[in-house]
């Protein structure tokens, strides 16, 4: 088991390096390939109507006048050891990990990402708990009683949840629980300050997000359980006299968890990179909103920082999925 985890960890580190290279190529190499000059690329970092001196300074600070491989080396070095930017009369040091420096608002990207990460983390984890519990429980009940009233009800709700987009369910939740029946708070409160107010503020967003994802998990669980409960090892477990609860949970559900673990790892990794629509609907100043601001302002360091952070979460989520595979199915360790 330990050797399996070490192999997967090494593979994840290599994948992170590859992701950083691809991300760098998207933002710095592809524009050159389509004909964009270093001056034009530097202009995108400093806003509208910059002076020639500003363009030259930014081009020099970012190394855009250097070969691509040298730029990538400075890019990686900045993430690991930090970077220093000469702004003319002053010099700014971006501490490691330096995910870039916004020349428009004169702030390093990483501290802003860190300050917004608790909001996105709270949103993603709270919604994940709701959709995982509700989706798996609904899927198991539907699989144990196929074509029953409960099965049709749960699958009908699941179909409705998949069909309704977030901007509809989110705004409907705002209309009902913030305006018509104002029982939930409007302003985000950190968990460390007031846990009950924290949950009260985020609960409508959790439910709106969970409705979308729990439908997928309910259908996945149902299909997996329907296939698993007809296997020979299930009949053997029942013949041995095990309780039906143990047969369902320890044998049937465990065998059906593999696709659920796969999808859950990807979903939680992507959400930690920023739930853009949910944060926009509920006015949560998380990483998704930060990405929207970067796109609106054409602030490339912000977009680059969010992209790297989102890629990091996806890679780490996949690493955890590999470890959970080994725990759920010991045969994976030997493959």
C-alpha positions as CSV (number, residue, x, y, z in Angstrom):
1,X,0.0,0.0,0.0
2,X,2.8,2.4,0.9
3,X,4.7,1.7,-2.3
4,X,1.5,2.2,-4.3
5,X,1.0,5.6,-2.6
6,X,4.6,6.6,-3.3
7,X,4.3,5.7,-7.0
8,X,1.1,7.7,-7.3
9,X,2.6,10.7,-5.5
10,X,5.6,10.7,-7.8
11,X,3.3,10.5,-10.8
12,X,1.2,13.4,-9.4
13,X,4.4,15.6,-9.0
14,X,5.4,14.8,-12.6
15,X,1.8,15.7,-13.8
16,X,2.0,19.0,-11.9
17,X,5.1,19.9,-13.7
18,X,3.5,19.0,-17.1
19,X,0.4,21.0,-16.1
20,X,2.6,24.0,-15.3
21,X,4.3,23.7,-18.7
22,X,1.0,23.5,-20.5
23,X,-0.4,26.5,-18.6
24,X,2.7,28.5,-19.4
25,X,2.4,27.6,-23.1
26,X,-1.2,28.7,-23.2
27,X,-0.5,32.1,-21.8
28,X,3.0,32.8,-23.2
29,X,3.7,30.6,-26.1
30,X,0.5,30.3,-28.0
31,X,0.1,34.1,-28.4
32,X,3.5,34.2,-30.0
33,X,2.5,31.4,-32.4
34,X,-0.5,33.3,-33.7
35,X,1.6,36.4,-34.4
36,X,1.4,38.4,-31.1
37,X,4.5,40.4,-30.3
38,X,6.2,40.8,-26.9
39,X,5.0,44.4,-26.8
40,X,1.4,43.4,-27.4
41,X,1.6,40.7,-24.8
42,X,3.1,43.1,-22.2
43,X,0.3,45.6,-22.9
44,X,-2.3,43.1,-21.7
45,X,-0.7,43.2,-18.2
46,X,-1.0,46.9,-17.6
47,X,-4.5,48.0,-18.8
48,X,-5.6,50.5,-21.3
49,X,-3.6,53.2,-23.0
50,X,-0.2,52.4,-21.5
51,X,2.9,54.5,-22.3
52,X,5.8,53.1,-24.2
53,X,8.0,53.2,-21.1
54,X,5.4,51.1,-19.2
55,X,5.3,48.5,-21.9
56,X,9.1,48.2,-22.0
57,X,9.3,47.9,-18.2
58,X,6.6,45.2,-18.0
59,X,8.2,43.3,-20.9
60,X,11.6,43.4,-19.1
61,X,10.1,42.5,-15.7
62,X,8.2,39.5,-17.1
63,X,11.1,38.4,-19.4
64,X,8.9,38.6,-22.5
65,X,11.9,39.7,-24.5
66,X,13.8,36.4,-23.6
67,X,13.6,32.9,-25.2
68,X,10.6,30.8,-24.2
69,X,12.7,28.3,-22.2
70,X,14.3,31.1,-20.2
71,X,10.8,32.5,-19.5
72,X,9.6,29.1,-18.3
73,X,12.5,28.7,-16.0
74,X,11.8,32.1,-14.4
75,X,8.2,31.1,-14.2
76,X,9.0,28.0,-12.2
77,X,11.6,29.8,-10.1
78,X,9.0,32.4,-9.1
79,X,6.6,29.7,-7.9
80,X,9.3,28.0,-5.9
81,X,11.5,30.8,-4.7
82,X,9.6,34.0,-5.4
83,X,10.2,36.9,-7.9
84,X,11.2,40.5,-7.8
85,X,9.6,43.2,-10.1
86,X,11.3,46.5,-10.8
87,X,8.5,49.1,-11.1
88,X,10.8,52.0,-11.7
89,X,11.0,54.1,-8.5
90,X,10.2,51.1,-6.4
91,X,10.9,47.3,-6.3
92,X,8.3,44.8,-5.4
93,X,9.2,41.3,-4.1
94,X,6.6,38.6,-4.7
95,X,7.1,35.9,-2.0
96,X,7.0,32.2,-2.9
97,X,4.8,30.7,-4.1
98,X,4.6,33.6,-6.6
99,X,1.7,33.0,-9.0
100,X,2.2,36.4,-10.6
101,X,1.8,40.0,-9.8
102,X,-1.0,42.2,-11.0
103,X,0.3,45.4,-12.5
104,X,-3.2,46.8,-12.6
105,X,-4.0,46.8,-8.9
106,X,-0.4,46.4,-7.8
107,X,-1.0,43.3,-5.7
108,X,0.5,39.8,-5.7
109,X,-1.9,37.1,-6.9
110,X,-1.1,34.4,-4.3
111,X,-2.2,36.4,-1.2
112,X,-5.5,37.3,-2.8
113,X,-6.1,33.6,-3.8
114,X,-5.3,32.5,-0.2
115,X,-7.7,35.1,1.3
116,X,-10.5,33.9,-1.0
117,X,-9.8,30.2,-0.7
118,X,-11.7,29.7,2.6
119,X,-14.9,30.9,0.9
120,X,-14.6,28.5,-2.0
121,X,-13.5,25.7,0.2
122,X,-16.5,26.2,2.5
123,X,-18.8,26.2,-0.5
124,X,-17.3,23.1,-2.1
125,X,-17.0,21.0,1.0
126,X,-20.4,21.8,2.4
127,X,-22.1,21.1,-0.9
128,X,-20.1,18.0,-1.5
129,X,-21.2,16.5,1.9
130,X,-24.9,17.2,1.0
131,X,-24.8,15.8,-2.6
132,X,-22.7,12.8,-1.6
133,X,-25.0,11.7,1.2
134,X,-28.2,12.5,-0.5
135,X,-27.1,11.1,-3.9
136,X,-25.7,7.8,-2.5
137,X,-28.6,7.2,-0.2
138,X,-31.2,7.9,-2.9
139,X,-29.3,5.6,-5.3
140,X,-29.1,2.7,-2.9
141,X,-32.8,2.9,-2.0
142,X,-33.8,3.1,-5.7
143,X,-31.6,0.1,-6.5
144,X,-32.9,-2.0,-3.7
145,X,-36.5,-1.3,-4.7
146,X,-36.4,-0.9,-8.5
147,X,-39.5,0.4,-10.3
148,X,-41.1,1.2,-7.0
149,X,-42.7,4.5,-6.0
150,X,-39.6,5.6,-4.2
151,X,-37.4,4.6,-7.1
152,X,-39.5,6.7,-9.6
153,X,-39.7,9.6,-7.1
154,X,-35.9,9.7,-6.5
155,X,-35.1,9.3,-10.2
156,X,-37.6,12.0,-11.1
157,X,-36.0,14.4,-8.7
158,X,-32.6,13.4,-10.1
159,X,-33.7,14.1,-13.6
160,X,-35.1,17.5,-12.5
161,X,-31.8,18.4,-10.7
162,X,-29.7,17.5,-13.8
163,X,-32.0,19.5,-16.1
164,X,-32.1,22.7,-14.1
165,X,-29.0,25.0,-14.5
166,X,-27.4,26.6,-11.5
167,X,-28.3,30.1,-12.5
168,X,-32.0,29.1,-12.3
169,X,-31.9,27.1,-9.0
170,X,-29.6,29.6,-7.4
171,X,-31.7,32.6,-8.2
172,X,-34.8,30.7,-7.2
173,X,-33.2,30.0,-3.8
174,X,-32.3,33.7,-3.5
175,X,-35.9,34.7,-4.3
176,X,-37.4,32.3,-1.7
177,X,-35.0,32.3,1.2
178,X,-33.5,35.8,1.0
179,X,-36.4,38.0,-0.2
180,X,-39.7,36.2,0.3
181,X,-38.7,34.3,3.5
182,X,-35.5,35.9,4.8
183,X,-34.4,33.1,7.0
184,X,-30.8,32.9,5.8
185,X,-28.0,35.5,6.1
186,X,-26.7,37.5,3.1
187,X,-23.1,38.2,4.1
188,X,-20.5,35.5,4.4
189,X,-19.2,34.9,7.9
190,X,-16.0,32.9,8.4
191,X,-16.3,29.6,10.1
192,X,-13.8,30.6,12.9
193,X,-15.9,33.7,13.8
194,X,-19.4,32.2,14.0
195,X,-20.0,28.5,12.9
196,X,-23.8,28.7,13.0
197,X,-23.9,32.0,11.0
198,X,-21.4,30.5,8.6
199,X,-23.6,27.5,7.9
200,X,-26.7,29.7,7.8
201,X,-25.3,32.0,5.1
202,X,-24.0,29.2,2.9
203,X,-26.9,26.7,3.2
204,X,-28.9,28.0,0.2
205,X,-25.8,27.9,-2.0
206,X,-25.0,24.4,-0.7
207,X,-28.5,23.2,-1.5
208,X,-28.5,24.7,-5.0
209,X,-25.1,23.2,-5.8
210,X,-26.0,19.8,-4.2
211,X,-29.2,19.5,-6.2
212,X,-27.2,19.6,-9.4
213,X,-24.6,17.1,-8.4
214,X,-26.6,14.7,-6.2
215,X,-28.7,13.8,-9.2
216,X,-25.7,12.5,-11.0
217,X,-24.5,10.5,-7.9
218,X,-28.0,9.0,-7.4
219,X,-28.1,7.7,-11.0
220,X,-24.5,6.4,-10.8
221,X,-25.2,4.7,-7.4
222,X,-28.4,3.1,-8.7
223,X,-26.9,1.7,-11.8
224,X,-23.8,0.4,-10.0
225,X,-25.9,-1.2,-7.2
226,X,-28.3,-2.8,-9.7
227,X,-25.4,-4.5,-11.4
228,X,-23.6,-5.4,-8.2
229,X,-26.5,-6.9,-6.2
230,X,-27.0,-9.6,-8.9
231,X,-23.4,-10.8,-8.6
232,X,-22.5,-14.2,-7.3
233,X,-20.6,-12.9,-4.2
234,X,-23.7,-11.1,-3.0
235,X,-25.7,-14.4,-3.1
236,X,-22.8,-16.1,-1.3
237,X,-22.8,-13.4,1.4
238,X,-26.5,-13.9,1.9
239,X,-26.1,-17.7,2.0
240,X,-23.6,-17.3,4.7
241,X,-26.2,-15.7,6.9
242,X,-24.9,-12.1,6.9
243,X,-27.3,-9.3,7.8
244,X,-28.9,-7.6,4.8
245,X,-27.4,-4.3,6.0
246,X,-23.9,-5.8,5.9
247,X,-24.5,-7.3,2.5
248,X,-25.7,-4.0,1.1
249,X,-23.1,-1.7,2.7
250,X,-20.0,-3.8,3.0
251,X,-20.3,-5.8,-0.1
252,X,-22.8,-4.2,-2.6
253,X,-22.1,-0.5,-2.0
254,X,-18.3,-1.0,-1.7
255,X,-18.1,-2.7,-5.0
256,X,-20.2,0.0,-6.6
257,X,-18.1,2.9,-5.3
258,X,-15.4,2.9,-8.0
259,X,-17.2,5.2,-10.5
260,X,-18.6,7.3,-7.7
261,X,-15.1,7.9,-6.3
262,X,-13.9,8.9,-9.8
263,X,-16.6,11.4,-10.4
264,X,-16.4,12.8,-6.8
265,X,-12.6,13.4,-7.1
266,X,-13.0,15.3,-10.4
267,X,-16.0,17.3,-9.1
268,X,-14.5,18.4,-5.8
269,X,-11.2,19.3,-7.6
270,X,-12.9,21.5,-10.2
271,X,-15.1,23.2,-7.5
272,X,-12.0,24.0,-5.4
273,X,-10.7,25.8,-8.5
274,X,-13.7,28.1,-8.3
275,X,-17.5,27.6,-8.6
276,X,-17.9,30.5,-10.9
277,X,-21.7,30.5,-11.4
278,X,-22.6,29.7,-7.8
279,X,-20.3,32.3,-6.4
280,X,-21.6,34.9,-8.9
281,X,-25.2,34.2,-8.1
282,X,-24.8,34.3,-4.3
283,X,-22.2,37.1,-4.4
284,X,-19.5,35.0,-2.7
285,X,-16.1,36.5,-3.0
286,X,-14.3,33.3,-3.7
287,X,-11.8,32.1,-6.3
288,X,-14.5,31.9,-9.0
289,X,-15.4,35.6,-8.5
290,X,-11.7,36.4,-8.6
291,X,-11.4,34.7,-12.0
292,X,-14.4,36.6,-13.3
293,X,-12.8,39.9,-12.2
294,X,-9.6,38.9,-13.9
295,X,-11.4,38.1,-17.1
296,X,-13.5,41.3,-17.0
297,X,-10.4,43.5,-16.3
298,X,-8.3,41.5,-18.8
299,X,-5.8,41.0,-15.9
300,X,-3.8,38.0,-17.1
301,X,-1.8,37.4,-13.9
302,X,-5.1,36.8,-12.0
303,X,-6.4,34.4,-14.7
304,X,-3.0,32.6,-14.8
305,X,-3.0,32.2,-11.0
306,X,-6.5,30.8,-10.9
307,X,-5.7,28.4,-13.7
308,X,-2.6,27.1,-11.9
309,X,-4.5,26.7,-8.6
310,X,-7.4,24.9,-10.2
311,X,-5.0,22.5,-12.0
312,X,-3.3,21.8,-8.7
313,X,-6.6,20.9,-7.0
314,X,-7.6,18.6,-9.9
315,X,-4.2,16.8,-9.8
316,X,-4.4,16.4,-6.0
317,X,-8.0,15.2,-6.1
318,X,-7.0,12.6,-8.7
319,X,-4.1,11.5,-6.3
320,X,-6.6,11.1,-3.5
321,X,-8.9,9.1,-5.8
322,X,-6.1,6.7,-6.6
323,X,-5.5,6.2,-2.9
324,X,-9.2,5.6,-2.2
325,X,-9.3,3.1,-5.1
326,X,-6.7,1.1,-3.3
327,X,-8.8,1.2,-0.1
328,X,-12.0,0.3,-1.8
329,X,-10.6,-2.4,-4.1
330,X,-7.4,-4.1,-3.0
331,X,-6.9,-5.4,-6.5
332,X,-5.9,-1.9,-7.6
333,X,-2.7,-2.0,-5.5
334,X,-1.4,-4.9,-7.6
335,X,-2.1,-3.4,-11.0
